[in-house]
Amino acid sequence: MDNMELFEQGCFLPEWVTDDREETPETQAFTRQHKDLPTLLNELDEIKEKIQEIQARQWILARKIYFHDHNLAEQ
């Protein structure tokens, strides 16, 4: 019997049971961690600062696009 026939009959080979996958960064990222409140607040502040930086960059980029589209940069 070949592996396909064994599979169709419900006879799984022993190596099919083992999980050879390595732990990837994606699976590590979702592990549950218990942190205290000050640590969580610090992380939240860091996230807020990153969002503000991104918004500032977005505004600057929007201004540059506006100047470029209206040929105001040449004047």
C-alpha positions as CSV (number, residue, x, y, z in Angstrom):
1,M,0.0,0.0,0.0
2,D,1.2,3.5,-0.7
3,N,0.6,6.5,1.5
4,M,-2.5,7.6,-0.4
5,E,-4.2,4.3,0.2
6,L,-3.3,4.3,3.9
7,F,-4.7,7.9,4.1
8,E,-7.9,6.9,2.4
9,Q,-8.4,3.9,4.8
10,G,-7.8,6.1,7.8
11,C,-4.4,4.6,8.7
12,F,-2.1,7.5,9.3
13,L,1.6,7.1,9.4
14,P,3.3,7.9,12.7
15,E,5.3,10.8,11.2
16,W,2.0,12.5,10.3
17,V,1.3,13.0,13.9
18,T,4.4,14.9,14.8
19,D,4.6,18.6,14.3
20,D,7.9,19.7,12.8
21,R,7.0,23.3,12.4
22,E,9.3,25.8,14.2
23,E,7.8,28.5,16.3
24,T,7.6,31.6,14.0
25,P,7.6,35.2,15.1
26,E,3.9,35.4,14.2
27,T,3.0,32.8,16.8
28,Q,5.4,34.4,19.4
29,A,3.7,37.8,18.9
30,F,0.4,36.5,20.1
31,T,1.5,34.9,23.3
32,R,-0.4,36.2,26.3
33,Q,1.6,38.4,28.6
34,H,0.5,39.8,31.9
35,K,1.9,43.3,32.5
36,D,1.3,45.8,35.2
37,L,-0.6,49.0,34.6
38,P,2.4,51.4,34.5
39,T,4.0,49.3,31.8
40,L,0.8,49.2,29.8
41,L,0.4,53.0,30.1
42,N,4.0,53.6,28.9
43,E,3.4,51.3,25.9
44,L,0.2,53.2,25.2
45,D,2.1,56.5,25.3
46,E,4.7,55.2,22.9
47,I,2.0,54.1,20.5
48,K,0.3,57.5,20.7
49,E,3.6,59.2,19.9
50,K,4.2,57.0,16.9
51,I,0.7,57.8,15.6
52,Q,1.3,61.5,16.0
53,E,4.6,61.2,14.1
54,I,2.9,59.3,11.3
55,Q,0.2,61.9,11.2
56,A,2.8,64.7,11.0
57,R,4.6,62.9,8.2
58,Q,1.3,62.4,6.4
59,W,0.4,66.1,6.7
60,I,3.8,67.1,5.3
61,L,3.5,64.7,2.4
62,A,0.0,65.9,1.6
63,R,1.3,69.5,1.5
64,K,4.1,68.5,-0.8
65,I,1.7,66.7,-3.1
66,Y,-0.6,69.8,-3.1
67,F,2.3,72.1,-4.0
68,H,3.5,69.7,-6.7
69,D,0.0,69.3,-8.2
70,H,-0.6,73.0,-8.4
71,N,2.9,73.9,-9.6
72,L,3.5,76.1,-6.6
73,A,7.0,74.8,-6.1
74,E,8.3,76.5,-9.2
75,Q,7.2,80.0,-8.3
